[in-house]
Structures are given as structure tokens and as C-alpha cells.
């Protein structure tokens, strides 16, 4: 592991990943605790994220947090889906990242309509092109 300023590099999907500075460490720690408390903990975590969405301006923080939300849908995914619509509405550039493509593969299991809505305009967009490994996403 090597540190550089406020970012930390370590082994990841493409050989290394960079963890963002900002409030990532705090939000990640809260995810580790609250997401283990079933849907009540998940709902509390989503309320924290929703409140924090207007304050955290670094899209890299949100991009990396996607890894922790992949299984958050549970039996009642409506709250998670509502938050994700807000998140991708505020930071649409995240959708064109490796992390988002992998994440949407998980989301499709519990809200395929959300995934369809988020990627439906990819066919006509020059901004959303992905050259990494493919995921099975249906449009």
C-alpha cells in the first residue's frame, strides 16, 4: 500500500485502486457497521448518504462507495433505488466508470427498471463508452 496526499493506492480490479479523500473513510466505516444490520441499518445508512449528498462534491467518493451498495437492495429496494436516482442525477459522469458498470450488474438483480432507466440513453451517447470487462446488463 502506498499513500499519496489524501488518496490511498492498493491492489484492486485493474492492479490498483485509489481511494478518495474527503469523507470517504467515515462513510465507508458507517457502511461497514450499518449495512450489517439488515434493512433497518441500510435505511439509516441511506438517510445519512441522502443528507450528505448535497455536501460531498467529490464524485470519486460516491463512485467508490458503490462497491458497498451492491447488495443493499434487499426485499425492499425502493429506498435504495430512490437514492441512486438522486446520486446519478447529481453525478451522471459516474455512470461511465468501471465501478458503475460492475455495480449496475448487481443492481439489475433487485431493480432492473432502474438499470434500464439509467443506461437507456447509452446507445445514443458519446460520453458513455466503456472499454473494460463486460457485464451482463440487459437494455
Buried (B, 14 or more C-beta within 10 A) or exposed (E): EEEEEEBBBEEBEEEEBEBBBBBBBEBBEBBEEBBEEEBEBBBBBBEBBBEBBEEBEBBBBBBBBBBBBBEBBBEEBEBBBEBBEBBBEBBBEBBBBBBBBBBBBBBBEBBEEBBEEBBEEBEEEEEBEBEEEEBEBEE
